[in-house]
Amino acid sequence: MSMHTLNLSAKYLIMISELCNLNTDLDNIMHGLITGWAKSRGGSGVSVEHARGISHCFFEYSIGKNARNRETFCWGTLNCIDSIIQFHKKKYHFLSVFDIDIETHKQLLLNGYKLVVRETHMYKPIPDNVHSPNFSVKRVSSKEEADWYNSQKGSSFIKPEHIVDPDVFDFYTRDRDIMTSSARAIRVGRFWVVDDVQTHPAFRRRGMASNLLVTITSFAQMDKTCILTLISSSEGLPLYIRDGYTKGLSLNVYSSTY
């Protein structure tokens, strides 16, 4: 574990302990983040195996533009590449590594992994003075809404089990028959995991994504949540920073070549 990881982890853990009155460690935080993300992407067709410094996700149906059924996340201890390779037994998978060092990056490339994308873990404590939900933002609450939402996205993002799950919150805005923005939040204990914040290209720079985030924060405050957390692309960083999120650990996502 690098000194950078130690410093960020210590700050994050102290903040959570103070805000949430919750004794936890980095593993619990990462397990919550990954559980929420996996549930968002896979619905009931996902299983997650957690261990110290690592989580394995198995999806019944392939996810992502680079379709895969397996994804492993690791942090803290990065000397586990050989065991990860053996674990997947030459089955195609993604490997997402938090706060990777240059030597581990080189080792992954030598073992046939390809860097897909660089992302960032972010988090936000729930402030005391949160604005009311924006009334232009709607929450999906019926199958009819979910069907329309999915037709707008061109995928089955909202699965039947998501609609009836009280821990899944799908929000959107619309202009006539166009979904102008959308976002999801997953409740995992005292944490809310934010996922897939999107704005229609024709409606960008109008504050719609910010309205979604304000609404999510408001709902989370009413739920007595203590932390919002997410994984951001490089393009999303300015939006989340404006909304009060703090950068956590970097995240490199790799794909295997088999």
N, C-alpha and C positions, 0 to 999 in steps of 0.2 A: 504494500500500500504506500503510495507516495505521500510526501508531506502535504501536498495540495489537497489530497483526499482527506487526510487527517484533519486539516484546518477547517475545510468545508463541513465535514461530518460533525466535528465538535460544535461548530456554530449552529448547525441545523438541529442537532440533538438538544442543545441547551435551549434553543428557542421553543422546540416542541414541548420540552419538559415544563417550561415556564407557562406557555400558553394553554396547554392541554391538560396540565396536571397528570402527565402520562409518562411512565418510565418505559423507555424503548431504546432500541439500538438501530444501527444502520441497516441491518438485515431486515428488521420489521418494517422499516420505512420502504425499502426497496421491494420487499414482498408485497406490500400494499399497493404500490405503484404498478407493479407488474400484474398482480391479480386483476386490478381494475382495467388495465390496458387489454389484457387477454380476454376478459369477459366482454369488453366492448367489441373486440374483433371477432370472437368466436361464439358468443352467446353460450348456450348450454353444451355446444359441441367442442368444448375445450377442457383440457385437464392441465393442471399446473403442479409441478413438483418443486418444492422449495427446500433449500439446504443452506448452510452457512456460506455466504458469498456467491451464491448461484441460484438460478431458477430455470427450469426447463418447461416450455409450453408446447403442448401437442394439440393440434387442431384437426377436428374431424373433416372439415372442408378447408381447402387451400385459402389462404388470405394474401392480400397485397398484390401490387402490380407485378412483383417478382414472386409468383405463386409458390408458397411453401406451406408445409404442414407442421414444421418444427422450428422453434426459435429458442435459443438459450441466451440468457442474460448473466453476466458475471461482473463482480466488483470486488474491491479490496484486495483479494489475493488473485494474482494473474498468472500464477505458475501452474495452471490447470489445463493447458491447451491439449496436451497429449490425452488426458483423461476425457476431455470433451470429444475429441476425434474418435476415441474408442467407444464412447457412449452412443454416438449417432451411427456407428457401424456403416459408414459410407452411404448414409441416407442424406439427401439434400436438405440443408438447413441454413438458417441465419444464426449468426453469433453476434450479439450486441454487448459491447464492453464499455463499462463506465470508467472514465479517467485513465485511459490506456497510456502506457509509456512507449517510447519509440522502439525499445527492444522487443516488446511484446508485439507491436505492430509489424515489425520486420519478421518476427517468427511466424505470425499468421500468414503473411504473404508467401513466405518460404514453404508453408504447408498448404498452399493452393487456395487460400481465401482471397476474395476480392472485396475491396472497400466499396460499399454501396452508397453510404451517406454519412455525414457527420451531423449529429443533433445535440441537444442540450436538455438536461433535466432542470426543471424550474419549479419553484414553490412560492406560495403566498399565504401568510397568516391571515385569518379572517379579521378585518378591522372592526372596531366598535361602531363606527359611523358608516354604515353601508346604505347606498341609495336604494330606493324601492325598485322592484322589478320594472323594467321598461315595458310599457303596455303594448309596444309593437312586437314584442317577442312572445311567441306562443310555445306551449309545451305539448308535444304529441301525447294524446290520451285515448286514441281510438284506433282500431284497425284501418278505418277509412283514411285517417290522417297519415298513418304509417305507410299505407299503400301509395298515397300521393307523394309523400316524402321520398320513398324509395324510387318511384318513377322519375322524380326530379334528379336524384343522384345517379340513376342508371344502375343501381345495384340493390341487393337485399341487405342494406346496412342495418335497418331495424328488423330484427327477427321476431317471430311471434312471442318468444319467451321474454324479449326485451319489453314488449308492451305491458305485460302483466307483472313485471319485476319492479317492486317499489324502490329498488336501489339504482334504477336506470332512469336518467332524465335526458330526454331528447328535446332540444329547443330549435326554433327556426323563426325566420321572418319571411314575409312574402309580399309581392307586389302583383296584384291580380292573380294570374295563374303561374307566376314564377317564384320559386323559392330563392330569395335573395341572399340568405345566409343561414348557416346551421352549425350546431355544436352539440356535443354530448358530455354528460358528467356521470360518473359511476361512484356510488357511495361504497366505501370499504372501511367499515368501522368509523373512526373519527376523521377519516380522510375522504376527500372527494377528488377523483382522478378525472381531469378534463381531457377530452379527446376529439380529434377531427373537427377543429374549428375551420369553417370554410365560408368564403364569400363568393357569390356569383361574379364572374369577371366584369359584367356590365354594371355592377353596383358597388365596385370597390371605392375606397376613399370617401365613404359617406357615413362612417362611424357605426356600421351595422354590427361588425364583429365586436366592437367595444360594448355595444348595447347587450349583446349576448353574454359577454363576460361579466358585466354588471349584474345581469339577471342571475347568472350562475352563482355569483358571490352572495347575492341577496338570499337565494334559496338555501345556500350552504349555511349562512348565518342563522336563518330560521331553524335549520336542522341542528344547530349547535355544533357544527363542524369546526375543527380548529385549523386545518391546513387544506389548501387547494394545491394540487401537484399535477404536473404534466411533463410530456416530452415534446420539445419544440424543434421544428426545422429552423434553419438559419433565417429564412424569410419571416418566420413568425416572431422572432425575438423582439423587434421593436414594439409590436402590438402588446405582448405580454409584459414587457418592461413598463410601458405606459400604464398598464392596469395594475402595477404594483407587485409583479412577480420578481423574484430574485433568481439569478443564475445559480444552479447547483453544479453537478458534475457533468463534464462533457461525455458524449456517448458516440462511439464509432460503431457502425453497423456493417457487418461483413456477410458475404454469402459464400458457402462452400462451392467447390467446383465439381462436385459429384452428386 
